[in-house]
Every structure is written in structure tokens, then in C-alpha cells.
Amino acid sequence: MRSAGPIRFAEFVLIVATLSGLTAFSVDNVLPAFPAIAGQFHLAGQNDVQYLVYTYGISYAIMQLVYGTVSDSAGRRPVVLFGLAVYAVASLLGTFADSFPQLLTARVLQGIGAASARVLSMAIIRDRYHGSDMARVLSLTLMMTILLPVVAPSAGSLLLLVGSWRTIFASMAVIPVLLSVWFGLRMPETLPPGRRSRFSAQRILADAGIVAATRRSVAYATATGLVMACLYAYVGSAQQILGGTYRLGGLFPLLVGMLAAVLSVAAFTNARLVKSIGLSRLAHAALCGNAAVAVIQLSVAYLFGGHPPLALFCVMIGGSLFLFGLIIPNFSSLALEPLGSVAGTAASMLGAYTTLMGAVLGLFVGRAFDGTILPLSIGFVVFGLTSLATVAWSERGRLFHASQQVA
């Protein structure tokens, strides 16, 4: 039962941002524990601990296909609450894991649970907003969401001081319980019974066909997935690059948090500019800038033999992260905009597609880590240029003048 009183805009944004940010928080707060986990389980390969990021991301991506379609029939609220319960149980399993495979299993289950929070937060936003208003809400949501990964590495480090990596997983069991209470009391159902679809394979296939046949949505989702691949590649190898190659030690959580804060600044900037500049113009300009920064980063990486000065590396990564913060919410809006009539299925399919692409491609880049920033820089260039080409194909070569289609 919800408490009395309608939910205000600020609280709405805060709730969906916390739901959406659960995924990023679950990744970043474990990063400081990578060396301890690798040591306790005697992992042979230096890159094996990265599976804690990618197994989570892949299961999280796949399960988005389920939650959105189910929510189109059952409503958003019960599906969100179910996923949060799964996440809490999975976190407890991780707390008591006796082997690395058991810990990876817990991470898979965490991804399965967190997927409901992520995809349904997008569907809830789409239920209530569209166009530049939706882009603004997504930007504000991203800005608030980034506050969680900003503090996550520091939170993980503090928990390591008072306990072990198991303490981090125990803390992750508490978060979904508190979030469930807040969401259950304050968030109204945004998909009333009159707008729900009967759950059937035929309906799901029909809705999926609409999504797959929408050229613009598929193209922008592909471009988003490629940008997310850059983000996953960076997150997966951040501890090894910053903590290992640059030997930051205790400063690692601080620097990761500062770099993550750049995304929040970008989201705030996007929310301020999207209405005045225009959704497509701002997003396309950021995409072009992202490709240019990636080429510069790769050139600098080769110039310094894969080991540029830390300050220079941080400037380049910060520039890329800022542009990611302009691209991802706007491209998500452009992908979902034509699909309002099938918002749940669309959020599921596009969310699964972009996240799975990001996690799998990011895994390849992360596994290629060789002690330098060269693999990461090469990945940024390949994904950046490919995403630019994909959007140019979608808009038939006319960037900054995207078509407007609403279903």
C-alpha cells in the first residue's frame, strides 16, 4: 500500500535514478576488492577477476528481455519489487561464497535481479514523458544515478577497512530492502490496467517485430551499445590500469569517483542544453566529439608507448566520459521515442541489446589488457567510429537533422 499524497517530480526522479543506479553501484563498489578476491581464490590469470563485472553485465542484459514484456501485462510495480528481492538474496549468497565460481553465480543472480530496476525505470519514465521532456528526465536521472558510482569505490574501500570483501556483498543485501520500501510506498503504478497488454507469445512477437522494424530505434540502440562497450571496457580494466599500471594504491577509489563525477556533470549539462540546442544536434555533436577524442587518445597512447602520464590519461578519459554522459541519455530517448505504444517491450529489447553489446564487447577489450592503455584506446576508436557510422547510416548521412517519429 502506498502512502497518501501524489509523488512530486523531484522524488520521482530520485526514485527512478536510484533504481537505475543500482547497477552501476553494484559494479563500482566491488572494484577495490578485486586484489583481495583474486588473492583469496588464487586466480591464475591477471584478468580473471574482471569476470565479476562481465558476468553481472551479461545476465543483467539478458533478463531485461523478460522484465519489460512481463511488466506490460502485470504492471511495473510488482516486477520491480520481485527483481529487488532476487538481488537481495543473491547478495547474501555472495557474502557466503566459498569459491570463485560460487561468487560468479551470485553475481549472475545479482544481474538478474538488478535488471528489473534498470529496465523498468526506463519504462516508467517513458510511461510519463516523451521527446525532449523525456531526455531531460533521463539526463537528471543519469546525473543522480552517477552519484552512486561516485561514492561506490570509496564505500567499498571503507567497508574493506572494517571487514573483508564479504562485507561489501552483505551491504548490497541491505540496499534493495530499503529501496523496496521506498518504491512500494511512494511510486504509483504508471501503467494502468486499461493500457496493459495480455501476456502472450503472439503479442510479444508482434511487439518485438515493431521494435526490430523501426530503423531509427535499432540504429540508435546499436550506437548506444557501442558507447556502452567503451564504458564497460574502462570499468572492467580501471582497477588494473589505475591501481596497477599507475600504482595509485589508496588513491584509486578517489580518482575513480572523480572520473565518475564527470558523467554527472555531463548529465546536468545535457539537462540544461537539450531543450535549447535540440536533442539530435546535441547528441550528434557529442558523438562526433567522442570519435575525435578516441583518435587523440590512441595517438597519445602510441606516442608514449602505452604509458602516458597519469594526468594526461585522466584528461582524455574524463573527456570521453563527459561525452558518454551526453550521448547515452539522448540516444536512449531517440531510440525509445518512436515506440511509445510498446514501451515495456521496447525498453526490454533495447536495454538488453545495448547492455549485452556493451558487456560482451567490453569483455574482449578488458581481457586484452597488457599492462598498458593501448587495448582500451584501440577499443575506444573502433567503437567510437562504428557508432558514428551507424548513426550516419540511420539518418542517411544527414547528421544534426534527425527525423521525428512517434508511435
SEGUDO-593602 format. One record per residue (C-alpha): x, y, z. Coordinates in steps of 0.2 Angstrom, whole numbers, padded with zeros to 4 digits, always signed. Layout:
# SEGUDO-593602
XYZ...
This chain:
# SEGUDO-593602
+0000+0000+0000+0007+0017-0005+0007+0032+0007-0005+0046+0004+0000+0061-0007+0005+0061-0025+0023+0059-0029+0032+0075-0034+0044+0077-0049+0060+0078-0039+0055+0062-0029+0050+0053-0045+0067+0057-0052+0076+0052-0037+0067+0035-0036+0070+0030-0054+0088+0037-0053+0091+0026-0038+0083+0011-0046+0094+0014-0062+0110+0017-0052+0109+0001-0043+0118-0007-0057+0132+0005-0058+0134+0005-0039+0135-0015-0039+0149-0014-0051+0160+0000-0044+0159-0004-0026+0167-0021-0029+0182-0014-0039+0193-0010-0023+0191-0028-0018+0197-0036-0034+0215-0039-0027+0208-0047-0011+0196-0058-0021+0210-0063-0033+0221-0067-0019+0209-0077-0008+0203-0088-0023+0221-0089-0031+0215-0084-0048+0228-0089-0061+0226-0075-0074+0228-0057-0070+0212-0053-0080+0201-0066-0072+0194-0056-0059+0186-0045-0072+0173-0058-0074+0165-0051-0058+0160-0036-0069+0155-0045-0086+0145-0060-0079+0135-0047-0070+0133-0037-0085+0128-0051-0097+0115-0059-0085+0108-0041-0082+0107-0038-0101+0098-0054-0105+0085-0053-0091+0079-0036-0097+0071-0045-0111+0059-0054-0098+0055-0040-0086+0049-0027-0099+0037-0039-0108+0030-0046-0091+0028-0028-0085+0017-0023-0100+0005-0036-0094+0007-0036-0075+0011-0018-0072+0028-0010-0067+0027-0011-0048+0026-0029-0044+0040-0033-0057+0052-0020-0049+0049-0027-0032+0052-0045-0037+0069-0040-0045+0074-0031-0029+0070-0047-0019+0081-0058-0031+0095-0045-0029+0095-0046-0010+0095-0065-0010+0109-0065-0022+0119-0053-0012+0118-0064+0003+0124-0079-0007+0139-0069-0012+0143-0065+0006+0145-0083+0010+0153-0089-0007+0167-0102-0004+0174-0102-0021+0176-0090-0036+0163-0100-0046+0150-0098-0032+0154-0079-0031+0152-0078-0050+0135-0087-0048+0130-0074-0035+0135-0060-0047+0124-0068-0061+0109-0068-0049+0113-0050-0044+0112-0045-0063+0096-0055-0065+0088-0045-0050+0095-0028-0055+0089-0029-0072+0071-0026-0067+0076-0010-0058+0085-0003-0074+0073-0008-0087+0058-0004-0078+0065+0013-0073+0066+0017-0091+0048+0011-0095+0041+0021-0080+0050+0036-0087+0043+0033-0105+0025+0030-0097+0025+0048-0091+0036+0058-0103+0041+0059-0121+0053+0069-0133+0064+0082-0125+0055+0081-0109+0060+0063-0108+0078+0067-0112+0078+0080-0098+0071+0067-0086+0084+0054-0092+0098+0067-0090+0093+0071-0072+0091+0053-0069+0108+0049-0075+0115+0064-0065+0108+0057-0049+0112+0039-0054+0131+0044-0056+0131+0050-0038+0130+0031-0033+0146+0025-0043+0155+0041-0037+0154+0036-0019+0154+0017-0023+0173+0014-0024+0175+0024-0008+0161+0015+0001+0169-0002-0005+0186+0004+0002+0179+0009+0019+0170-0007+0021+0186-0016+0017+0194-0006+0031+0181-0013+0044+0179-0030+0036+0183-0040+0020+0176-0041+0003+0161-0051+0010+0156-0036+0020+0153-0027+0003+0141-0041-0003+0132-0040+0014+0129-0021+0012+0122-0025-0005+0109-0036+0003+0103-0021+0013+0101-0008-0001+0087-0017-0011+0077-0019+0005+0077-0001+0009+0073+0003-0009+0059-0009-0010+0051+0000+0005+0053+0017-0003+0047+0012-0020+0032+0002-0013+0026+0017-0003+0029+0031-0015+0029+0026-0033+0012+0025-0041+0009+0012-0055+0012+0021-0071+0004+0008-0082-0015+0007-0078-0024-0009-0082-0033-0001-0097-0016+0001-0106-0009-0016-0102-0007-0030-0115-0012-0048-0112+0003-0058-0110+0005-0070-0124+0019-0076-0136+0010-0069-0151+0008-0052-0143+0027-0052-0138+0032-0057-0155+0021-0044-0163+0028-0030-0151+0046-0037-0154+0043-0036-0173+0038-0017-0171+0054-0014-0162+0065-0023-0174+0057-0015-0189+0060+0003-0183+0076+0008-0191+0079+0023-0181+0077+0014-0164+0088-0001-0169+0102+0011-0175+0102+0022-0160+0102+0007-0149+0117+0000-0158+0126+0016-0156+0122+0016-0138+0128-0001-0136+0145+0003-0144+0147+0018-0132+0142+0007-0118+0156-0005-0124+0169+0009-0121+0162+0012-0103+0162-0007-0099+0180-0009-0106+0185+0006-0095+0176+0000-0079+0182-0018-0081+0200-0013-0083+0200+0003-0072+0207-0006-0056+0222-0014-0066+0226+0002-0076+0224+0015-0062+0228+0003-0047+0241-0007-0056+0249+0002-0070+0249+0019-0062+0251+0011-0044+0238+0023-0036+0235+0012-0021+0223+0020-0009+0220+0034-0021+0212+0023-0033+0194+0025-0026+0196+0043-0025+0201+0045-0043+0188+0033-0050+0175+0043-0040+0181+0059-0048+0181+0052-0065+0163+0045-0062+0158+0063-0057+0162+0069-0074+0147+0059-0080+0136+0068-0068+0142+0085-0074+0138+0079-0092+0121+0074-0087+0117+0090-0078+0124+0100-0094+0113+0089-0105+0098+0093-0095+0101+0111-0096+0105+0111-0115+0094+0098-0123+0079+0109-0125+0088+0125-0131+0100+0116-0143+0089+0101-0148+0090+0083-0144+0098+0077-0161+0110+0091-0163+0117+0089-0145+0118+0070-0147+0126+0070-0164+0139+0084-0159+0144+0073-0144+0145+0058-0155+0157+0066-0167+0167+0073-0152+0168+0056-0144+0176+0049-0160+0189+0063-0161+0194+0061-0143+0196+0042-0145+0208+0045-0160+0218+0058-0150+0219+0045-0135+0225+0032-0146+0238+0043-0154+0244+0049-0137+0245+0030-0131+0256+0026-0146+0267+0041-0143+0271+0036-0125+0272+0018-0128+0256+0014-0119+0260+0023-0103+0256+0042-0105+0257+0052-0089+0243+0049-0077+0236+0067-0078+0236+0066-0097+0227+0049-0097+0214+0056-0084+0210+0071-0095+0207+0060-0110+0196+0048-0101+0187+0062-0092+0183+0069-0109+0177+0053-0116+0166+0050-0100+0159+0068-0102+0154+0064-0120+0146+0047-0114+0135+0057-0102+0129+0067-0117+0127+0053-0129+0118+0039-0119+0103+0048-0112+0099+0057-0128+0102+0041-0139+0091+0031-0127+0077+0044-0129+0079+0044-0148+0078+0025-0148+0063+0024-0137+0054+0039-0144+0045+0030-0159+0040+0016-0148+0028+0023-0135+0014+0010-0139+0026-0004-0134+0036+0005-0121+0039-0010-0110+0044-0022-0123+0055-0009-0132+0064-0004-0115+0067-0023-0113+0073-0027-0130+0083-0011-0132+0090-0012-0115+0095-0030-0117+0103-0027-0134+0113-0011-0128+0119-0019-0112+0123-0036-0119+0133-0027-0133+0142-0016-0121+0146-0031-0109+0152-0043-0122+0162-0031-0132+0169-0023-0116+0174-0040-0110+0185-0043-0126+0194-0026-0123+0196-0029-0104+0203-0047-0107+0216-0039-0119+0224-0029-0105+0243-0030-0106+0249-0018-0093+0246-0003-0105+0231+0008-0111+0233+0003-0129+0220-0011-0129+0207+0002-0121+0212+0016-0133+0210+0004-0148+0193-0001-0142+0188+0017-0140+0192+0021-0158+0184+0006-0165+0168+0008-0155+0168+0027-0157+0170+0027-0176+0157+0012-0178+0144+0021-0168+0146+0037-0178+0145+0027-0194+0129+0018-0188+0120+0034-0184+0125+0042-0200+0118+0027-0209+0102+0029-0199+0100+0047-0204+0105+0043-0222+0121+0054-0220+0111+0070-0213+0118+0072-0195+0110+0085-0184+0093+0084-0193+0086+0068-0186+0068+0063-0191+0054+0064-0178+0044+0048-0177+0032+0044-0163+0022+0028-0161
